[in-house]
Amino acid sequence: MRLFVEVGHASAMALVLVSVCGIARADTVPDNWRFETAEDGLVTASLYATNKLITGGGALSYSPILTIGCRANSEPRWTEWLQLNDTVSASRKITVSVTLDQGGKFDESWSVGPRGRRLMRDGADGIKRLGAANRLRLSWRFGLLSGRGEADFDLAGFDEAVSQVAGSCNTNVP
């Protein structure tokens, strides 16, 4: 019986410790963001879309990934990109429609990355425009006959994510 009580006490202490550490972590690193530092000095924070895109004839689905990144000694210093599993048919530039919160839609020109599966936009102004937003919706054409893609992002923790990337990159927040 005494062993049972001691195991119960140890379990309760472990639960309290995990809870306290979890609360401390939540104040510094948003749970919905994933951080990485590459060997070449690129510091990134990535976020999965809240929606899924259908691929493979409707058999598979995936969430696009929005990534913001900073490189300490580079120009441009800040960049953002959208990672896709499907390819877009554009080769250099693509028009991406952007909606912040419930505001109006506006168009931006993004570059098409390797194998047409990455849409990229350089510059701190792209990161800065997201600072006051709670939600981001991106929309683009996969091709002339392929229809549109859309990715919806809940930007909770965006300011903290940008601050962490800027700190790791030794630069100012845009």
N, C-alpha and C positions, 0 to 999 in steps of 0.2 A: 504494500500500500504506500509506504514511504517513497519507494522508487517512482511510483505513478505520480505522486505529488511533486517530486523533484523534476521529473520530465515535463510535467505540466507547467511548472514555474519557469523552467528553461525555455520552453516553447513560447510562453507569454513574453518573456524578456526579448527573445529573438524577434517576435512580431512587433514589439514596441520599437526595437532598434531599426528594423526594416522600415517601419512607418516613418520614424524620425528622419532617416536618411533619404527616404523618398520625398518627404516634404522639403528638405533642404535642397535636393536636386531639382525639384520642380521650380524653385525660385530662380535658379541660375540657367537651366537648360530646358527649353520647351520640349515636351515629349514628342510632338509631331514633326520635329526637325531632326535630320541626321547630319552629323558633321564629319568632315574628313579633311586631312591635310595630305596632299600628294608629295611625292619625292621632289617634284620640280617647283615646289613652293606654292602651288595653288591651294587656297583654303576655301572650302565650300560648305554650304548648308543646303540640304535638299528636302523637298516636301512632296508627298504623293498627292495626286488629285483626289477629290472626294468622289468623283465619278469614274466609270469604267468605259473604255473603248472596246468595241467588238472587233476581233481580227480572226483570221483563219476561216473565213466563210461562216462566221458566227459561232464557231465551236469554242473559241478562246476569248478571254477578255483580260484587259490590263489597265492599270492606272498610269497615265503619263506622270512624269516627274519634273517638277520645277526646281532648278538649282541656281543659286546665286553664288558667285565666286569672286575672290580677290587675289591678286598676285602682287606681292610687296613691291617689287622693283620693276614694274612693267607699265607700259601704256598700250591700250587702256588698262587701268588698274582693276575696274569692276566689270563684271559680265554676268549675264543671266542666260539660261538656256532651258529648253523644254525637250526632254528625252522621250522619244516615241519608240514603239516596237514596229509600227508600220512605216513605210517610206512615203515621202511626198515626192511628186514628180518634178517639182521645181529644182533647178540646178544651182542657182546662186542666191537669189533673193526670193522672199515670199512675203505676202501681206498677211499680217496677223491682226485680227480684230481684238481689241482689248476693252474689257468692261471692268471698272472698279466699283465695288459695292453695287448699288442700284443705279449708278450714274449712267450717262450716255456712253455709247460705244464709239471708239476712235480706232483708226488704223495705224499700224507701225510697220516698218520694213525690217524684217529679220533675215539673217543669213541662214542658208541651209548647210548643215554640217555633213560629216562623213556618212556616206551611204544613204543620205536623205532622211536619217532618223533622229536628227538633232536640229532644232531651230534655235538660233543664237542671236543675242542682241548685246552689244558692248556699250559701256558707258555708265557712269554713276547716276545719270538722270533716270535710267530705267529702274534702278534700285530705289532712288528717292521718291518716285511716283507711287511706289507701293507702301511707303512709310505710314501714311494716314489711312490706308485701306484695311478693311476686315475680310474682304473677299475679292478674288481675282478670277475672271473668266477669260480664257483665250480661245479663239476660234480661227481656223485656217482651212484651206482647201487641200485635200490630199492630191488632187489632180483634176483635170477637166471633167472626167466622167466618174471619178471616184467619190465625190461627195465631200462633206465637211467633217472636220474633227473638232471637238470641243473639250476643253479641260477646265474644271472648276476647282479652285483652291480656297481653303479656309486658311487665312493668313494669321491665325492666332499665334502669338509669339514671334512675329516677324521682327519687331524692333530688337528683341533680345537676340535673335539669330544673327541679325546684321551687326549688332554690337559685338557679339562673340567673334564673328568672322573678321571684323575690322580690327579688333584687339589682337587676334592671331596674325593678322597681316601687317600690323604696326602702321595703320592708317586711320584717318578720320571716317566717321560714318557719313555717308552722302547726305 
